[in-house]
Structure formats: structure tokens, C-alpha cells
Amino acid sequence: MGAVVKEPRLVVRKFLARPQHEGVGAIVRRSIGRFELKYFDPFLALDEFSISAPGGFPDHPHRGFETVTYMLQGAVTHEDFEGHKGTIGAGDLQWMTAGRGIVHSEMPAGPGTQKGLQLWINLCSKYKMIEPRYQEIASKDIAEAAKEGVKVRVIAGEALGIRSPVHTATPTMYLDFTLKPGAHLEHPIPIAWNAFVYVLEGEGIFGNSKSVAVGPHHLALLSSGGDGVEVWNRGLKPLRFVLVGGQPLGEPVMQYGPFVMNTQEEIDQTIEDFEGCTNGFEKARHWRSEATLALEY
């Protein structure tokens, strides 16, 4: 069902995203941004995270890219040094363009385990120092469609005739698909884009009907050059996965933790800006999030 794909992309590489510790007591399954796959242009990182109070991601900076937080279970509170704050609940989306600089915290909003995905998308050199901004969509407002055993939530881009209102500085698609047992999907991908699949639940066959099934917590990189992806759910349980694609930037990448620029000189300047609370980080000098202050006392 869906669009006809003439040249389906194949899975050229897949691996299990194993749990690791990040932040304060947080567990993340990192698939992009680890030693096996440092960068998949334009994607810098993909984390499937689990946090429980009092753990989380207390005050930390970003510059030069976007973070996309998509909650799967529970909720996190978000707060930054510009006074922007709120709660990202189950099914909600926050698309944050850090641009020239943000310092913020992301902490559990309640008891139990909070789970979600966070994707880091690089910005091209001309956008790295733009003013920070947010695009936030509540779960009830995310575009959804269903047809022939396939349901999709359109985080960015278009699928099954519906489109997300999110503006992507770096052209990106981000689709949350669920296929019932026996369902089949064909979905187009711009030929010049890089694309991958990350499986959340169930097992799916991607690219070729004779391929080996890909299971939960696995990232599958799709080959370049094809015009789309073909997917089968031959299991007995629903298959849920995200399909993410983006236009490569083709620019040099210099990363130092939460700072991503094009040259070492720009990284050095960013560190100087952050430590000196200048050039976009002025408000970091006297700011601490409420969540971080609560941890300290």
C-alpha cells in the first residue's frame, strides 16, 4: 500500500543499540553518535532514553544543531535560560533549534520511568548561529493517518497524504509507523537523502522480502540511491518503527560534546563563549533550572 517504490533501498548495515549511562542516572540506547557510527549526515545522534527521578539531564548547553524529543512513555519537564519551560508528555513532540546557544534541563515530570527518542540533526554552516527557537506539538495535534493495516504519525515530512506543520531547517522526514501483522508498506524517500529505520516494537523486514527481520532497539541503515523503502510485518505482533531521512549537508563536522560546528576554531570560540557567558550564552551566567537547584539541595 502507499506510493509505488520502483527501486527499494536495502538494509546495508544494522546493529543493536545497547544501553549506556548518560546524564545523571539516565539510560540511553545510542545508535547514531557511538563509535560504530559517529555521524550519518545530517544526523549526529539518536538516543532511545529512559529516565527516572531523581535522574535525568540537568543543565547543559547546545550550539550548532537541532534536538528533536519525541516522548514514548511518561513525560519530561523542560526549562531553559530564556525562561521557556513546559512538559513534554507521552506522544508529544519538541523540535528545538539550538542555533547560537541554549542552556537547558530535561528532567522526569513524575514517578516511574519516562521513555522517549531524541534525535540530533546538524545545521548547515549558515544556520549554526541563528537565534534559538522551538516548535512544540501536543500528541493530539500530531498528524495521523491509517490505511490497510498501516498507521503513521507524521513528526516531520509527509506520509499517506498528510503533512506535518514542522519546519525543518535541514530538510528531514520523521515518521512513526505501526504495521499490523501481515501488513505491507511502500514509502518514498528522496533519492539524494540518507535514511534509516529504528525499530521500537515487533520485528520487520525492510527493503527485500527475503531479508532477515530486524527487531526492537535495532538501527537499520538504508542504502543510498533508491527511491523508497518497502516493509513487511510477517510476525504475530504489531511492528512499530520510525523512518527518518534527511538531506546530507556535505560539510565538515567538528564536534565537542554538545557543540557542533564546522572547524576547530569555531569549537574553540564556542567554548570561550560558553565559559565567558558571551555571544549567545550571556544568560547562562546566573541561571540554574528549578530541577537542577532541587537536585543540589
C-alpha positions in Angstrom: 0.0 0.0 0.0 1.1 3.6 -0.3 3.3 5.0 -3.0 4.8 2.7 -5.5 8.6 2.3 -4.9 10.5 1.4 -8.1 13.9 0.9 -6.5 13.6 -0.1 -2.9 16.5 0.7 -0.6 18.2 -2.3 1.1 19.5 -2.6 4.7 23.2 -2.1 4.3 24.1 -2.2 8.0 22.2 -2.9 11.2 23.2 -3.1 14.9 21.7 -3.3 18.3 21.6 -0.1 20.3 22.9 -1.3 23.7 22.1 0.6 26.9 24.7 3.0 28.3 24.7 5.6 31.1 24.3 9.3 30.3 23.4 12.5 32.2 22.5 11.8 35.9 21.3 8.2 36.2 19.8 8.1 32.7 20.0 5.1 30.5 20.2 5.6 26.7 20.4 3.3 23.8 22.5 5.3 21.4 22.6 4.1 17.8 23.9 7.1 15.9 26.7 9.0 17.6 28.5 6.0 19.0 31.9 4.6 17.9 30.4 2.3 15.2 28.5 5.2 13.6 29.8 8.6 14.6 27.8 10.5 12.0 25.2 9.8 9.4 24.9 13.1 7.5 22.9 15.1 8.6 22.2 13.1 11.8 24.5 13.4 14.8 22.8 11.2 17.3 19.8 9.0 18.0 19.1 8.1 21.6 16.3 5.9 23.0 16.3 7.2 26.6 14.9 6.0 29.9 15.0 8.3 32.9 13.6 8.0 36.5 13.6 10.6 39.3 15.9 11.9 40.6 17.9 11.2 37.5 17.7 13.0 34.1 19.6 15.6 32.1 20.3 18.6 34.3 21.5 22.0 33.0 23.6 21.6 29.8 24.4 23.7 26.7 23.9 23.2 23.0 25.1 25.0 19.9 25.0 24.4 16.1 22.2 21.8 15.7 18.7 20.8 16.5 17.3 18.4 19.1 14.1 16.5 18.4 12.5 15.0 21.5 9.6 12.6 20.9 8.1 11.0 24.1 7.0 7.4 24.1 6.0 6.9 27.7 5.6 9.3 30.7 6.8 12.9 30.5 9.8 15.2 30.9 9.9 18.8 32.1 12.0 21.2 30.0 13.4 24.5 31.1 15.9 26.9 29.6 17.8 30.1 30.4 15.4 32.2 28.3 12.5 31.3 30.6 11.0 28.8 28.2 9.6 25.9 30.2 6.9 23.2 29.9 6.2 19.5 30.0 6.6 17.1 27.0 4.1 14.3 27.6 3.6 10.9 26.0 3.3 11.3 22.2 4.3 14.9 22.3 7.0 16.5 20.2 9.5 19.2 20.8 11.7 20.3 17.9 14.3 22.6 19.4 16.7 24.6 17.2 19.6 25.4 19.5 21.3 27.6 16.9 23.8 30.0 18.5 23.2 28.7 22.0 20.8 27.2 24.6 21.3 26.0 28.1 18.5 23.8 29.3 17.5 20.9 31.5 15.4 17.8 30.7 14.1 16.0 33.8 11.4 13.4 34.7 8.0 15.0 35.2 6.7 12.4 37.5 7.2 9.0 39.2 8.2 5.9 37.2 10.2 5.5 34.1 9.9 8.1 31.3 10.9 7.0 27.8 11.5 8.7 24.5 13.6 9.3 21.5 15.9 12.2 21.0 17.4 12.9 17.5 20.2 15.4 16.9 20.1 17.0 13.4 23.0 19.0 12.2 22.6 22.5 10.8 24.4 23.8 7.8 27.1 26.5 8.4 24.8 29.4 7.5 22.2 28.4 10.1 24.5 27.4 13.0 24.4 30.8 14.7 20.7 31.6 14.2 18.5 32.5 17.1 17.2 29.6 19.1 13.5 28.6 18.6 11.0 25.9 19.5 8.3 24.0 17.6 6.1 22.1 20.0 3.2 19.9 19.1 1.0 18.1 21.6 0.2 14.4 20.9 -3.4 15.2 20.0 -2.3 17.6 17.3 0.3 15.4 15.6 -0.9 14.5 12.1 -2.1 10.8 11.9 -3.4 8.6 9.1 -4.2 4.9 8.7 -4.8 2.7 5.7 -4.7 -1.1 5.0 -3.2 -2.1 8.3 -0.7 0.8 8.4 -0.9 3.7 10.8 1.5 6.7 10.7 2.2 9.7 12.9 3.9 12.4 10.9 6.5 14.1 13.0 8.1 15.8 10.0 7.5 15.5 6.3 4.6 13.7 4.7 3.0 10.3 4.6 -0.3 8.8 3.5 -1.4 12.2 2.1 -0.9 14.1 5.3 1.9 16.6 6.2 3.5 17.8 9.4 3.5 21.6 10.1 7.0 21.4 11.5 9.6 23.5 9.6 12.9 21.7 9.2 15.9 23.9 8.7 17.7 20.8 7.3 15.2 19.0 5.0 14.0 16.0 7.1 11.4 13.3 7.3 10.5 11.7 10.6 7.6 9.1 10.5 6.3 6.9 13.3 4.8 3.8 11.6 2.8 0.9 13.1 2.1 -2.1 10.9 -0.4 -4.8 11.9 0.6 -8.4 11.4 0.5 -9.2 7.7 0.7 -5.5 6.6 3.0 -4.2 3.9 4.2 -0.7 3.3 5.9 1.2 0.4 7.1 4.7 1.2 9.1 7.1 -0.9 12.4 8.7 0.1 14.1 11.4 -1.9 16.9 9.8 -3.9 19.6 12.2 -2.6 18.7 11.7 1.1 20.2 9.5 3.7 17.7 7.4 5.6 17.4 4.8 8.4 14.9 2.8 10.4 14.8 2.3 14.2 12.6 -0.5 15.4 10.7 0.2 18.7 8.4 -2.9 18.8 8.0 -6.2 16.9 10.0 -7.3 14.0 10.1 -6.1 10.4 11.5 -7.0 7.1 12.9 -4.0 5.3 14.0 -3.5 1.6 13.8 -7.0 0.3 11.1 -9.6 1.1 13.9 -12.2 1.7 15.8 -10.1 4.1 16.3 -11.1 7.8 13.8 -9.5 10.2 15.0 -6.5 12.3 13.9 -6.5 15.9 13.5 -4.0 18.8 16.3 -1.5 19.6 18.0 -2.1 16.3 19.0 0.6 13.9 19.0 -0.3 10.2 20.8 2.0 7.7 19.2 2.0 4.3 21.3 2.0 1.1 21.6 5.2 -0.9 20.2 5.9 -4.3 16.8 4.1 -4.1 13.5 6.0 -4.3 11.9 4.5 -1.2 11.6 1.7 1.3 9.5 -1.4 1.3 8.4 -3.0 4.6 6.7 -6.3 5.6 5.3 -7.4 9.0 5.3 -11.1 8.9 5.2 -11.5 12.7 2.3 -12.1 15.0 2.7 -8.8 16.8 2.4 -5.2 15.6 5.6 -3.7 14.2 6.4 -0.1 15.3 9.4 1.8 13.9 10.5 5.2 13.0 11.6 6.0 9.4 14.0 9.0 9.4 15.6 10.6 6.4 17.4 13.8 5.7 19.3 15.8 3.0 23.0 15.4 3.6 24.9 18.7 4.2 28.2 17.6 2.9 30.1 19.9 5.2 32.9 19.3 7.6 31.8 18.4 11.1 33.7 19.3 14.3 32.0 18.1 17.5 32.9 18.7 21.1 30.2 17.2 23.2 27.1 19.4 22.9 28.7 21.8 20.5 28.8 21.0 16.8 30.5 23.4 14.3 32.5 23.2 11.1 36.0 23.9 12.3 38.2 23.5 15.4 38.5 27.3 15.5 34.7 27.6 15.8 34.7 25.0 18.6 37.4 26.9 20.4 35.3 30.1 20.1 32.2 28.3 21.3 33.9 27.0 24.4 35.2 30.5 25.0 31.7 31.9 24.5 30.1 29.4 26.9 32.8 29.8 29.6 32.7 33.5 29.3 28.9 33.7 29.0 29.1 35.7 25.8 27.8 35.7 22.2 24.5 33.9 22.9 25.3 32.4 26.3 25.0 35.7 28.3 22.1 34.4 30.4 23.9 31.3 31.5 26.0 33.3 34.0 23.4 33.5 36.7 20.8 30.8 35.6 20.1 27.5 37.1 17.0 25.4 36.3 14.5 24.7 39.1 15.1 21.0 38.6 18.9 21.4 39.0 18.5 23.5 42.1 16.3 20.8 43.6 19.0 18.2 42.9 21.6 20.4 44.6 19.5 20.8 47.8 
